[in-house]
Amino acid sequence: MSQVDLHIHSTASDGKFSPEAIVGKAAELGLKVIALTDHDTVDGIPPALEAVKAFPELRLIPGVEISTDLADGEAHVLGYFIDYTSRELGSALERFRNSRQGRARGIVDRLGTLGIDIDWQRVLEIAGDGSIGRPHIAQAMLEKGYVTAFKEAFDKYIGHGGPAYVARQKMTPEEAVELILRSGGLPVLAHPFTVKEPEAMVIKLKAVGLVGIEAYYKDNTAEETEAMLGLAERYELIATGGTDYHGIGDSSEVMLGGVEVPPEAAERLIALAGKRAQKPANL
C-alpha cells in the first residue's frame, strides 16, 4: 500500500464518495499525501481541506483534472497546488461543466438511436451535485444491463470514436497547462498512455510549462511505467502517480493507495510549489 495518491475523484465530479469521505478513507488507510483532482471542478477542495484538519498526519494537495481534446482522442492535464479561488480558473471550469451537461445529453440521445434506452433523469440522479460526466452514463448503462463493466461502456459506446461519443467544448492541452500556471498551479500530464504519442505530447507541453508526468498509474504495465520514468528523466519532469480513484466499486477499480507511488513524487511537487510561492511575481 502506497502512502501517496495524487489522482483522486469525489462526488464533486464523477466519484462515488464525498470529499470528506475521501479524506477519511485516506487517513484510515494510512496515506500521508493525497491530491483531490476532480474533473473540471474545484468545488470539492474547500470541504476536503476542512476535513483534513482532523488528520494532522495527512496532507491534502488541492488539484484539478482538466480534460482536453485532440484530433485523435483526449489528453488530461492535472493541476496541483492551484489557487482554487482564482476567478479565471473558476470561469473556465464553469464553462466546461455547462458544456459537459449538453454533451452528456447528446450521448444519451445517441445511445437511444442504438437501442440503448437510458433515462436522462437517472443520469442526473447518479451525478447528484457533481460535475456530470461519462462515468455517470456508464453507471446508468450498467444498472440496466446494457454493459457488464464500466470499461465496456467506454470501449464499445461512449469512448472517443465510439458510436455514441459526443465532443464537448474544446481546450487544447497547451491551453490547459497555461491556465493551470496562471492559477498558480503545477501542470502534470495525466495517464500519458491515453495519448497516442506520449513523447511528442510531452515535448509540446514542456515548452509551455509542463512540470511532471504521471508515470505511476493503475493501468500501466511495469514496462510502461519504466518508459514514462525514462521520459521524465529525459525531459527533467517530476514523475508523479495515483490511482485515478472514483470509488465506483467496479472489478477494475484500484483502491486508494493501490498504486505504488514513491514518497519522492509528492516531496518534489511540494518542494517546487514552495519554491514558486517564494519567487517574486516579476521574476
Backbone as CSV, one residue per row, in Angstrom:
resi,resn,N_x,N_y,N_z,CA_x,CA_y,CA_z,C_x,C_y,C_z
1,MET,0.840,-1.195,0.000,0.000,0.000,0.000,0.877,1.248,0.000
2,SER,0.652,2.112,-0.970,1.415,3.351,-1.061,0.915,4.359,-0.032
3,GLN,1.768,5.272,0.359,1.360,6.355,1.253,1.063,7.635,0.483
4,VAL,1.140,7.550,-0.842,0.921,8.718,-1.698,-0.073,8.356,-2.793
5,ASP,-1.075,9.202,-2.993,-2.023,9.032,-4.097,-2.390,10.428,-4.603
6,LEU,-1.922,10.746,-5.811,-2.054,12.102,-6.338,-3.099,12.225,-7.448
7,HIS,-4.053,11.288,-7.478,-5.083,11.333,-8.520,-6.354,10.685,-7.970
8,ILE,-7.252,11.532,-7.417,-8.455,11.041,-6.748,-9.655,11.908,-7.122
9,HIS,-10.813,11.255,-7.322,-12.048,11.964,-7.664,-13.102,11.771,-6.579
10,SER,-13.954,12.771,-6.441,-15.014,12.736,-5.430,-16.363,13.019,-6.092
11,THR,-17.390,13.149,-5.256,-18.722,13.473,-5.774,-18.785,14.868,-6.380
12,ALA,-17.747,15.670,-6.182,-17.724,16.990,-6.824,-17.670,16.840,-8.337
13,SER,-17.156,15.703,-8.816,-17.216,15.429,-10.257,-17.896,14.079,-10.459
14,ASP,-17.140,13.027,-10.736,-17.782,11.746,-11.050,-17.345,10.616,-10.125
15,GLY,-16.914,10.963,-8.909,-16.588,9.940,-7.931,-17.797,9.569,-7.097
16,LYS,-17.696,8.481,-6.371,-18.817,7.985,-5.576,-18.852,8.585,-4.178
17,PHE,-17.680,8.941,-3.636,-17.594,9.385,-2.255,-17.369,10.891,-2.161
18,SER,-17.905,11.484,-1.118,-17.759,12.927,-0.902,-16.298,13.266,-0.623
19,PRO,-15.918,14.533,-0.797,-14.553,14.933,-0.460,-14.184,14.581,0.975
20,GLU,-15.128,14.796,1.903,-14.866,14.467,3.303,-14.638,12.969,3.495
21,ALA,-15.431,12.150,2.794,-15.276,10.700,2.902,-13.942,10.242,2.318
22,ILE,-13.536,10.876,1.224,-12.239,10.549,0.624,-11.124,10.801,1.633
23,VAL,-11.168,11.945,2.286,-10.151,12.280,3.291,-10.156,11.237,4.408
24,GLY,-11.338,10.873,4.881,-11.438,9.885,5.946,-10.893,8.532,5.547
25,LYS,-11.205,8.101,4.330,-10.704,6.814,3.836,-9.181,6.827,3.719
26,ALA,-8.650,7.928,3.195,-7.209,8.039,3.024,-6.498,7.971,4.374
27,ALA,-7.042,8.668,5.358,-6.447,8.656,6.700,-6.524,7.262,7.316
28,GLU,-7.654,6.601,7.138,-7.840,5.250,7.679,-6.837,4.267,7.084
29,LEU,-6.509,4.472,5.809,-5.577,3.582,5.117,-4.114,3.934,5.397
30,GLY,-3.888,5.024,6.105,-2.526,5.395,6.459,-1.780,6.173,5.400
31,LEU,-2.522,6.766,4.453,-1.843,7.587,3.452,-1.311,8.861,4.095
32,LYS,-0.247,9.396,3.520,0.381,10.599,4.055,0.130,11.828,3.179
33,VAL,0.048,11.620,1.858,-0.182,12.743,0.938,-1.187,12.300,-0.120
34,ILE,-2.241,13.087,-0.288,-3.207,12.823,-1.345,-3.487,14.128,-2.095
35,ALA,-4.003,13.990,-3.306,-4.449,15.156,-4.075,-5.862,14.894,-4.557
36,LEU,-6.758,15.839,-4.304,-8.115,15.765,-4.840,-8.101,16.437,-6.200
37,THR,-8.403,15.665,-7.250,-8.250,16.164,-8.625,-9.525,15.892,-9.419
38,ASP,-10.608,16.525,-9.027,-11.873,16.282,-9.716,-11.841,16.845,-11.135
39,HIS,-12.661,16.243,-11.983,-12.732,16.660,-13.384,-13.368,18.042,-13.502
40,ASP,-12.595,18.994,-14.002,-13.124,20.300,-14.389,-13.905,21.011,-13.288
41,THR,-13.555,20.775,-12.032,-14.189,21.482,-10.918,-13.263,21.498,-9.713
42,VAL,-13.365,22.558,-8.934,-12.615,22.655,-7.673,-13.571,22.719,-6.487
43,ASP,-14.835,22.403,-6.706,-15.846,22.544,-5.656,-15.581,21.648,-4.451
44,GLY,-14.881,20.544,-4.663,-14.628,19.622,-3.561,-13.475,20.027,-2.664
45,ILE,-12.689,21.000,-3.094,-11.476,21.333,-2.344,-11.766,21.963,-0.975
46,PRO,-12.637,22.982,-0.866,-12.884,23.570,0.459,-13.344,22.550,1.513
47,PRO,-14.343,21.691,1.214,-14.744,20.717,2.242,-13.648,19.700,2.550
48,ALA,-12.844,19.347,1.535,-11.747,18.404,1.782,-10.688,19.024,2.677
49,LEU,-10.371,20.294,2.450,-9.381,20.977,3.285,-9.875,21.129,4.716
50,GLU,-11.158,21.339,4.867,-11.727,21.425,6.211,-11.654,20.059,6.900
51,ALA,-11.982,19.001,6.161,-11.992,17.656,6.738,-10.597,17.192,7.140
52,VAL,-9.596,17.577,6.363,-8.242,17.077,6.618,-7.652,17.676,7.902
53,LYS,-8.240,18.732,8.414,-7.755,19.327,9.673,-7.834,18.336,10.834
54,ALA,-8.720,17.365,10.700,-8.882,16.357,11.758,-7.807,15.277,11.695
55,PHE,-6.984,15.310,10.645,-5.980,14.264,10.457,-4.618,14.897,10.213
56,PRO,-3.919,15.288,11.269,-2.652,16.015,11.109,-1.560,15.243,10.387
57,GLU,-1.691,13.912,10.304,-0.672,13.115,9.616,-0.897,13.068,8.102
58,LEU,-2.019,13.615,7.644,-2.370,13.552,6.225,-2.283,14.935,5.595
59,ARG,-1.620,15.024,4.454,-1.539,16.287,3.715,-2.401,16.187,2.462
60,LEU,-3.203,17.222,2.237,-4.062,17.281,1.054,-3.559,18.353,0.104
61,ILE,-3.280,17.966,-1.132,-2.883,18.915,-2.172,-4.128,19.287,-2.977
62,PRO,-4.472,20.571,-3.055,-5.621,20.969,-3.887,-5.280,20.826,-5.363
63,GLY,-6.155,20.150,-6.089,-5.860,19.905,-7.500,-7.100,19.925,-8.374
64,VAL,-6.879,19.655,-9.644,-7.951,19.594,-10.637,-7.451,18.748,-11.796
65,GLU,-8.354,18.129,-12.520,-8.003,17.424,-13.759,-8.795,18.064,-14.892
66,ILE,-8.078,18.671,-15.819,-8.721,19.358,-16.936,-8.697,18.456,-18.162
67,SER,-9.860,18.244,-18.740,-9.998,17.389,-19.916,-9.819,18.217,-21.178
68,THR,-8.953,17.757,-22.066,-8.726,18.473,-23.322,-8.905,17.518,-24.496
69,ASP,-9.159,18.089,-25.656,-9.432,17.278,-26.840,-8.299,17.345,-27.841
70,LEU,-8.058,16.209,-28.483,-7.115,16.092,-29.592,-7.881,15.622,-30.812
71,ALA,-7.267,15.744,-31.964,-7.925,15.290,-33.195,-8.200,13.792,-33.131
72,ASP,-7.339,13.039,-32.436,-7.474,11.588,-32.401,-7.710,11.049,-30.993
73,GLY,-8.259,11.871,-30.102,-8.517,11.380,-28.758,-8.571,12.502,-27.741
74,GLU,-8.127,12.204,-26.535,-8.162,13.161,-25.441,-6.823,13.166,-24.714
75,ALA,-6.541,14.268,-24.052,-5.407,14.355,-23.141,-5.896,15.071,-21.899
76,HIS,-5.519,14.557,-20.742,-5.939,15.168,-19.491,-4.721,15.757,-18.796
77,VAL,-4.907,16.934,-18.222,-3.817,17.627,-17.536,-4.225,17.848,-16.083
78,LEU,-3.385,17.364,-15.185,-3.592,17.565,-13.754,-2.933,18.858,-13.321
79,GLY,-3.604,19.594,-12.441,-3.023,20.803,-11.882,-2.941,20.671,-10.371
80,TYR,-1.736,20.774,-9.821,-1.532,20.649,-8.380,-1.217,22.002,-7.755
81,PHE,-1.624,22.175,-6.506,-1.390,23.417,-5.758,-2.000,24.628,-6.467
82,ILE,-3.128,24.411,-7.122,-3.809,25.504,-7.802,-4.425,26.464,-6.786
83,ASP,-4.583,27.707,-7.200,-5.373,28.671,-6.429,-6.827,28.396,-6.792
84,TYR,-7.487,27.618,-5.966,-8.846,27.188,-6.306,-9.853,28.329,-6.178
85,THR,-9.396,29.503,-5.691,-10.273,30.672,-5.638,-10.104,31.576,-6.863
86,SER,-9.228,31.208,-7.781,-8.964,32.015,-8.969,-10.240,32.216,-9.794
87,ARG,-10.555,33.465,-10.102,-11.751,33.754,-10.909,-11.606,33.208,-12.324
88,GLU,-10.423,33.361,-12.888,-10.221,32.875,-14.253,-10.407,31.373,-14.320
89,LEU,-9.798,30.669,-13.379,-9.940,29.218,-13.344,-11.394,28.825,-13.130
90,GLY,-12.049,29.481,-12.185,-13.449,29.163,-11.903,-14.352,29.375,-13.101
91,SER,-14.126,30.461,-13.834,-14.953,30.751,-15.011,-14.728,29.713,-16.102
92,ALA,-13.459,29.350,-16.330,-13.140,28.359,-17.363,-13.764,27.008,-17.016
93,LEU,-13.658,26.606,-15.759,-14.208,25.316,-15.347,-15.731,25.323,-15.400
94,GLU,-16.346,26.456,-15.086,-17.805,26.545,-15.171,-18.272,26.358,-16.620
95,ARG,-17.534,26.946,-17.570,-17.885,26.756,-18.984,-17.798,25.282,-19.361
96,PHE,-16.769,24.602,-18.849,-16.620,23.179,-19.152,-17.759,22.368,-18.547
97,ARG,-18.142,22.700,-17.325,-19.212,21.948,-16.680,-20.522,22.111,-17.444
98,ASN,-20.809,23.337,-17.890,-22.018,23.564,-18.680,-21.970,22.779,-19.981
99,SER,-20.780,22.759,-20.572,-20.598,22.015,-21.814,-20.753,20.514,-21.581
100,ARG,-20.337,20.039,-20.398,-20.447,18.617,-20.064,-21.910,18.163,-20.046
101,GLN,-22.797,19.023,-19.525,-24.201,18.613,-19.448,-24.796,18.471,-20.844
102,GLY,-24.508,19.448,-21.738,-25.005,19.335,-23.103,-24.441,18.118,-23.802
103,ARG,-23.171,17.855,-23.539,-22.526,16.699,-24.154,-23.154,15.397,-23.646
104,ALA,-23.382,15.321,-22.328,-23.951,14.113,-21.748,-25.342,13.843,-22.324
105,ARG,-26.127,14.918,-22.489,-27.476,14.735,-23.060,-27.367,14.219,-24.494
106,GLY,-26.389,14.737,-25.232,-26.183,14.275,-26.597,-25.796,12.808,-26.656
107,ILE,-24.975,12.359,-25.709,-24.573,10.947,-25.661,-25.774,10.058,-25.380
108,VAL,-26.605,10.478,-24.418,-27.806,9.701,-24.098,-28.720,9.599,-25.314
109,ASP,-28.863,10.693,-26.055,-29.694,10.676,-27.263,-29.126,9.721,-28.302
110,ARG,-27.804,9.740,-28.473,-27.183,8.843,-29.450,-27.314,7.375,-29.037
111,LEU,-27.190,7.130,-27.746,-27.386,5.761,-27.265,-28.794,5.283,-27.601
112,GLY,-29.763,6.192,-27.493,-31.138,5.837,-27.818,-31.296,5.369,-29.251
113,THR,-30.565,6.004,-30.170,-30.649,5.587,-31.584,-30.014,4.216,-31.806
114,LEU,-29.206,3.776,-30.818,-28.563,2.458,-30.909,-29.368,1.389,-30.170
115,GLY,-30.545,1.775,-29.682,-31.387,0.830,-28.961,-31.040,0.707,-27.492
116,ILE,-30.238,1.643,-26.994,-29.853,1.636,-25.581,-30.619,2.765,-24.890
117,ASP,-31.659,2.380,-24.190,-32.595,3.354,-23.623,-32.166,3.736,-22.207
118,ILE,-31.525,4.896,-22.085,-31.067,5.391,-20.791,-31.916,6.601,-20.401
119,ASP,-32.443,6.571,-19.183,-33.279,7.672,-18.705,-32.390,8.842,-18.274
120,TRP,-32.614,10.009,-18.880,-31.798,11.183,-18.581,-31.908,11.586,-17.109
121,GLN,-33.095,11.473,-16.555,-33.270,11.834,-15.149,-32.448,10.925,-14.243
122,ARG,-32.304,9.662,-14.651,-31.491,8.747,-13.845,-30.014,9.157,-13.896
123,VAL,-29.552,9.605,-15.047,-28.170,10.074,-15.164,-27.947,11.264,-14.237
124,LEU,-28.914,12.185,-14.213,-28.811,13.344,-13.337,-28.801,12.920,-11.863
125,GLU,-29.603,11.922,-11.531,-29.626,11.429,-10.151,-28.282,10.847,-9.750
126,ILE,-27.674,10.081,-10.660,-26.373,9.476,-10.369,-25.319,10.561,-10.189
127,ALA,-25.382,11.594,-11.024,-24.407,12.682,-10.938,-24.588,13.494,-9.662
128,GLY,-25.832,13.602,-9.184,-26.090,14.382,-7.978,-25.661,15.826,-8.163
129,ASP,-24.915,16.343,-7.202,-24.435,17.723,-7.274,-23.102,17.831,-7.998
130,GLY,-22.577,16.705,-8.451,-21.265,16.704,-9.091,-21.302,17.166,-10.535
131,SER,-20.125,17.369,-11.093,-19.979,17.732,-12.496,-20.261,16.496,-13.341
132,ILE,-21.304,16.549,-14.152,-21.762,15.380,-14.888,-20.699,14.904,-15.878
133,GLY,-20.548,13.587,-15.983,-19.538,13.031,-16.878,-19.963,11.686,-17.433
134,ARG,-19.160,11.175,-18.339,-19.477,9.890,-18.963,-19.568,8.727,-17.973
135,PRO,-18.793,8.719,-16.878,-18.965,7.616,-15.915,-20.378,7.523,-15.353
136,HIS,-21.072,8.656,-15.260,-22.455,8.619,-14.780,-23.356,7.901,-15.795
137,ILE,-23.081,8.136,-17.068,-23.840,7.438,-18.116,-23.492,5.958,-18.119
138,ALA,-22.212,5.654,-17.936,-21.785,4.253,-17.878,-22.476,3.535,-16.716
139,GLN,-22.627,4.231,-15.578,-23.317,3.637,-14.424,-24.767,3.327,-14.771
140,ALA,-25.427,4.253,-15.472,-26.817,4.021,-15.864,-26.918,2.839,-16.826
141,MET,-25.951,2.722,-17.734,-25.929,1.582,-18.660,-25.713,0.274,-17.919
142,LEU,-24.847,0.320,-16.920,-24.551,-0.862,-16.116,-25.785,-1.307,-15.339
143,GLU,-26.497,-0.348,-14.777,-27.693,-0.658,-13.992,-28.755,-1.368,-14.823
144,LYS,-28.853,-0.977,-16.103,-29.899,-1.563,-16.952,-29.414,-2.794,-17.716
145,GLY,-28.169,-3.191,-17.469,-27.666,-4.430,-18.060,-27.179,-4.322,-19.491
146,TYR,-27.018,-3.096,-19.998,-26.519,-2.948,-21.365,-25.028,-3.270,-21.470
147,VAL,-24.318,-3.117,-20.365,-22.905,-3.480,-20.299,-22.675,-4.200,-18.979
148,THR,-21.553,-4.892,-18.872,-21.233,-5.624,-17.643,-20.118,-4.957,-16.847
149,ALA,-19.506,-3.903,-17.411,-18.429,-3.193,-16.721,-18.315,-1.789,-17.296
150,PHE,-17.777,-0.874,-16.492,-17.584,0.497,-16.951,-16.736,0.535,-18.222
151,LYS,-15.675,-0.232,-18.217,-14.747,-0.215,-19.353,-15.460,-0.606,-20.644
152,GLU,-16.385,-1.541,-20.553,-17.134,-1.973,-21.738,-17.962,-0.820,-22.306
153,ALA,-18.556,-0.010,-21.417,-19.349,1.134,-21.883,-18.482,2.088,-22.687
154,PHE,-17.281,2.353,-22.202,-16.377,3.266,-22.906,-15.848,2.626,-24.184
155,ASP,-15.410,1.387,-24.086,-14.798,0.722,-25.242,-15.778,0.541,-26.392
156,LYS,-17.024,0.229,-26.077,-17.998,-0.094,-27.121,-18.855,1.086,-27.569
157,TYR,-19.076,2.053,-26.665,-20.085,3.057,-26.983,-19.664,4.516,-26.784
158,ILE,-19.165,4.867,-25.609,-19.070,6.286,-25.285,-17.641,6.813,-25.237
159,GLY,-16.651,5.948,-25.508,-15.278,6.414,-25.603,-15.051,7.153,-26.907
160,HIS,-13.907,7.836,-27.008,-13.584,8.591,-28.223,-13.626,7.673,-29.444
161,GLY,-14.386,8.079,-30.459,-14.538,7.264,-31.654,-15.674,6.273,-31.584
162,GLY,-16.298,6.145,-30.406,-17.422,5.225,-30.261,-18.677,5.764,-30.917
163,PRO,-19.657,4.909,-31.176,-20.864,5.341,-31.900,-21.727,6.346,-31.157
164,ALA,-21.559,6.445,-29.825,-22.356,7.419,-29.065,-21.501,8.555,-28.526
165,TYR,-20.261,8.637,-28.964,-19.366,9.690,-28.466,-19.809,11.065,-28.979
166,VAL,-19.764,12.049,-28.101,-20.060,13.435,-28.459,-18.942,14.295,-27.889
167,ALA,-18.397,15.168,-28.713,-17.327,16.056,-28.252,-17.909,17.162,-27.392
168,ARG,-17.077,17.742,-26.555,-17.508,18.858,-25.710,-16.742,20.118,-26.104
169,GLN,-16.994,21.196,-25.376,-16.241,22.428,-25.612,-14.754,22.128,-25.511
170,LYS,-14.003,22.590,-26.467,-12.614,22.171,-26.581,-11.642,23.152,-25.931
171,MET,-10.620,22.588,-25.313,-9.454,23.319,-24.857,-8.264,22.452,-25.237
172,THR,-7.227,23.039,-25.748,-6.054,22.256,-26.117,-5.249,21.927,-24.864
173,PRO,-4.431,20.877,-24.907,-3.576,20.569,-23.755,-2.665,21.742,-23.394
174,GLU,-2.159,22.452,-24.401,-1.296,23.606,-24.135,-2.064,24.684,-23.369
175,GLU,-3.307,24.928,-23.758,-4.123,25.933,-23.074,-4.405,25.519,-21.634
176,ALA,-4.594,24.212,-21.402,-4.827,23.733,-20.037,-3.592,23.954,-19.173
177,VAL,-2.414,23.649,-19.711,-1.163,23.873,-18.977,-1.032,25.350,-18.619
178,GLU,-1.296,26.212,-19.580,-1.150,27.649,-19.351,-2.172,28.160,-18.328
179,LEU,-3.393,27.636,-18.368,-4.419,28.029,-17.397,-3.997,27.627,-15.980
180,ILE,-3.473,26.416,-15.844,-3.021,25.944,-14.529,-1.886,26.821,-14.015
181,LEU,-0.958,27.166,-14.886,0.159,28.025,-14.475,-0.337,29.401,-14.032
182,ARG,-1.287,29.966,-14.773,-1.827,31.282,-14.395,-2.607,31.207,-13.088
183,SER,-3.042,29.991,-12.731,-3.771,29.794,-11.481,-2.829,29.381,-10.357
184,GLY,-1.541,29.563,-10.568,-0.551,29.279,-9.537,-0.225,27.822,-9.344
185,GLY,-0.667,26.977,-10.285,-0.506,25.537,-10.112,0.662,24.927,-10.864
186,LEU,0.823,23.625,-10.654,1.872,22.845,-11.292,1.221,21.848,-12.241
187,PRO,1.392,22.014,-13.558,0.730,21.135,-14.526,1.486,19.833,-14.770
188,VAL,0.728,18.734,-14.793,1.279,17.386,-14.975,0.410,16.648,-15.991
189,LEU,1.027,15.967,-16.942,0.280,15.179,-17.925,-0.241,13.910,-17.270
190,ALA,-1.573,13.737,-17.259,-2.189,12.560,-16.644,-2.135,11.363,-17.592
191,HIS,-2.130,10.159,-16.998,-2.150,8.874,-17.724,-1.720,9.014,-19.198
192,PRO,-0.427,9.245,-19.418,0.065,9.572,-20.769,-0.200,8.523,-21.829
193,PHE,-0.469,7.284,-21.450,-0.707,6.270,-22.471,-2.101,6.346,-23.080
194,THR,-2.928,7.291,-22.605,-4.181,7.541,-23.315,-3.941,8.455,-24.517
195,VAL,-2.724,8.954,-24.635,-2.312,9.765,-25.787,-1.534,8.862,-26.732
196,LYS,-1.774,8.984,-28.034,-1.143,8.075,-28.986,0.371,8.215,-29.035
197,GLU,0.870,9.427,-28.902,2.318,9.648,-28.936,2.732,10.435,-27.697
198,PRO,2.922,9.739,-26.575,3.217,10.435,-25.320,4.435,11.349,-25.382
199,GLU,5.510,10.895,-26.029,6.715,11.727,-26.041,6.498,13.021,-26.807
200,ALA,5.808,12.938,-27.934,5.533,14.148,-28.712,4.689,15.124,-27.890
201,MET,3.728,14.584,-27.126,2.893,15.438,-26.274,3.731,16.073,-25.174
202,VAL,4.613,15.292,-24.574,5.480,15.823,-23.521,6.329,16.972,-24.049
203,ILE,6.881,16.809,-25.233,7.733,17.857,-25.827,6.929,19.146,-26.006
204,LYS,5.701,19.017,-26.520,4.865,20.205,-26.743,4.506,20.891,-25.434
205,LEU,4.157,20.095,-24.437,3.704,20.678,-23.180,4.853,21.188,-22.320
206,LYS,5.988,20.539,-22.435,7.170,21.026,-21.705,7.518,22.440,-22.170
207,ALA,7.313,22.702,-23.436,7.642,24.020,-23.998,6.774,25.132,-23.408
208,VAL,5.590,24.784,-22.894,4.711,25.816,-22.338,4.616,25.738,-20.816
209,GLY,5.405,24.845,-20.202,5.466,24.873,-18.751,5.120,23.603,-18.001
210,LEU,4.959,22.475,-18.687,4.683,21.203,-18.001,5.798,20.897,-17.010
211,VAL,5.432,20.449,-15.803,6.452,20.137,-14.791,6.509,18.660,-14.439
212,GLY,5.506,17.879,-14.878,5.512,16.475,-14.481,4.734,15.582,-15.418
213,ILE,4.892,14.279,-15.199,4.186,13.279,-15.983,3.757,12.153,-15.040
214,GLU,2.535,11.672,-15.206,2.004,10.628,-14.331,2.575,9.282,-14.760
215,ALA,3.730,8.959,-14.201,4.439,7.733,-14.593,3.875,6.502,-13.901
216,TYR,3.396,6.667,-12.673,2.845,5.547,-11.896,1.329,5.622,-11.986
217,TYR,0.729,4.643,-12.683,-0.715,4.708,-12.942,-1.300,3.312,-12.905
218,LYS,-2.560,3.230,-12.525,-3.201,1.931,-12.278,-3.187,0.991,-13.482
219,ASP,-3.263,1.525,-14.696,-3.359,0.674,-15.881,-2.002,0.365,-16.509
220,ASN,-0.940,0.929,-15.976,0.384,0.729,-16.575,0.926,-0.676,-16.316
221,THR,1.584,-1.234,-17.320,2.421,-2.402,-17.098,3.750,-1.911,-16.514
222,ALA,4.552,-2.829,-16.017,5.865,-2.451,-15.487,6.704,-1.792,-16.572
223,GLU,6.588,-2.301,-17.792,7.352,-1.742,-18.910,6.892,-0.328,-19.235
224,GLU,5.580,-0.093,-19.169,5.064,1.247,-19.453,5.503,2.247,-18.389
225,THR,5.496,1.810,-17.145,5.968,2.693,-16.071,7.431,3.055,-16.285
226,GLU,8.250,2.076,-16.636,9.669,2.338,-16.895,9.847,3.304,-18.060
227,ALA,9.014,3.150,-19.082,9.101,4.045,-20.244,8.774,5.482,-19.832
228,MET,7.769,5.661,-18.985,7.398,7.009,-18.542,8.435,7.592,-17.593
229,LEU,9.061,6.750,-16.777,10.148,7.228,-15.920,11.322,7.699,-16.770
230,GLY,11.548,6.995,-17.880,12.593,7.423,-18.801,12.280,8.772,-19.430
231,LEU,11.004,8.975,-19.804,10.595,10.269,-20.356,10.764,11.378,-19.321
232,ALA,10.384,11.079,-18.091,10.500,12.078,-17.027,11.955,12.495,-16.841
233,GLU,12.843,11.524,-16.857,14.267,11.847,-16.688,14.800,12.619,-17.886
234,ARG,14.406,12.196,-19.077,14.909,12.819,-20.303,14.501,14.285,-20.391
235,TYR,13.294,14.600,-19.955,12.788,15.970,-20.117,12.724,16.719,-18.779
236,GLU,13.410,16.186,-17.779,13.513,16.846,-16.470,12.140,17.176,-15.897
237,LEU,11.308,16.143,-15.822,9.962,16.274,-15.277,9.841,15.466,-13.993
238,ILE,8.935,15.877,-13.131,8.652,15.112,-11.919,7.772,13.923,-12.285
239,ALA,8.164,12.741,-11.855,7.375,11.532,-12.101,6.364,11.383,-10.970
240,THR,5.091,11.629,-11.266,4.032,11.546,-10.256,3.227,10.274,-10.469
241,GLY,2.158,10.120,-9.687,1.328,8.932,-9.883,0.124,8.891,-8.966
242,GLY,-0.803,8.007,-9.292,-2.003,7.853,-8.484,-2.922,6.800,-9.053
243,THR,-4.028,6.592,-8.367,-4.947,5.516,-8.726,-6.053,5.933,-9.678
244,ASP,-6.299,7.263,-9.812,-7.466,7.731,-10.563,-8.734,7.157,-9.920
245,TYR,-8.747,7.188,-8.598,-9.813,6.548,-7.821,-11.136,7.284,-7.978
246,HIS,-12.193,6.502,-8.280,-13.551,7.042,-8.361,-14.494,6.390,-7.344
247,GLY,-14.094,5.256,-6.791,-14.938,4.574,-5.810,-16.147,3.904,-6.406
248,ILE,-16.085,3.562,-7.676,-17.260,3.041,-8.370,-17.577,1.596,-8.005
249,GLY,-16.625,0.885,-7.399,-16.893,-0.484,-6.991,-16.806,-1.491,-8.115
250,ASP,-16.381,-1.054,-9.287,-16.200,-1.958,-10.424,-15.024,-2.890,-10.145
251,SER,-15.028,-4.056,-10.774,-13.965,-5.039,-10.533,-12.588,-4.529,-10.947
252,SER,-12.559,-3.529,-11.842,-11.280,-2.987,-12.299,-10.767,-1.861,-11.400
253,GLU,-11.567,-1.476,-10.406,-11.195,-0.356,-9.538,-9.971,-0.687,-8.694
254,VAL,-9.069,0.275,-8.598,-7.912,0.164,-7.719,-8.173,1.051,-6.509
255,MET,-7.994,0.496,-5.315,-8.302,1.216,-4.089,-7.328,2.360,-3.872
256,LEU,-7.745,3.341,-3.067,-6.863,4.436,-2.691,-5.517,3.879,-2.217
257,GLY,-4.440,4.451,-2.724,-3.118,3.983,-2.344,-2.711,2.682,-3.001
258,GLY,-3.509,2.208,-3.941,-3.252,0.916,-4.566,-2.207,0.927,-5.662
259,VAL,-1.715,2.103,-6.024,-0.604,2.219,-6.965,0.612,2.683,-6.175
260,GLU,1.710,1.970,-6.299,2.899,2.293,-5.516,3.566,3.547,-6.081
261,VAL,3.374,4.647,-5.394,3.943,5.938,-5.790,5.016,6.307,-4.764
262,PRO,6.249,6.489,-5.189,7.306,6.820,-4.230,7.032,8.143,-3.511
263,PRO,7.349,8.228,-2.225,7.180,9.490,-1.497,7.874,10.657,-2.197
264,GLU,8.943,10.366,-2.913,9.691,11.420,-3.609,8.818,12.183,-4.590
265,ALA,7.822,11.513,-5.178,6.940,12.186,-6.138,6.236,13.362,-5.467
266,ALA,5.666,13.109,-4.296,4.984,14.175,-3.564,5.984,15.193,-3.032
267,GLU,7.120,14.715,-2.545,8.130,15.618,-1.977,8.619,16.618,-3.022
268,ARG,8.831,16.156,-4.242,9.311,17.055,-5.292,8.251,18.073,-5.689
269,LEU,6.990,17.634,-5.760,5.905,18.576,-6.059,5.792,19.637,-4.969
270,ILE,5.825,19.178,-3.734,5.704,20.106,-2.600,6.861,21.102,-2.602
271,ALA,8.067,20.608,-2.864,9.241,21.484,-2.878,9.134,22.520,-3.996
272,LEU,8.693,22.077,-5.186,8.576,23.005,-6.309,7.487,24.040,-6.040
273,ALA,6.383,23.608,-5.456,5.307,24.554,-5.128,5.807,25.598,-4.136
274,GLY,6.584,25.163,-3.154,7.122,26.103,-2.180,8.101,27.075,-2.802
275,LYS,8.923,26.572,-3.696,9.909,27.420,-4.372,9.225,28.482,-5.220
276,ARG,8.185,28.092,-5.932,7.489,29.051,-6.799,6.699,30.061,-5.985
277,ALA,6.211,29.636,-4.841,5.456,30.557,-3.989,6.339,31.655,-3.424
278,GLN,7.622,31.343,-3.249,8.565,32.324,-2.700,9.152,33.251,-3.749
279,LYS,8.942,32.903,-5.024,9.547,33.659,-6.117,8.810,34.983,-6.329
280,PRO,9.511,36.109,-6.396,8.847,37.391,-6.671,8.048,37.349,-7.964
281,ALA,6.923,38.026,-7.988,5.997,37.958,-9.130,6.616,38.458,-10.405
282,ASN,7.622,39.357,-10.335,8.174,39.918,-11.562,9.345,39.120,-12.108
283,LEU,9.627,37.950,-11.511,10.749,37.118,-11.982,10.222,35.916,-12.744
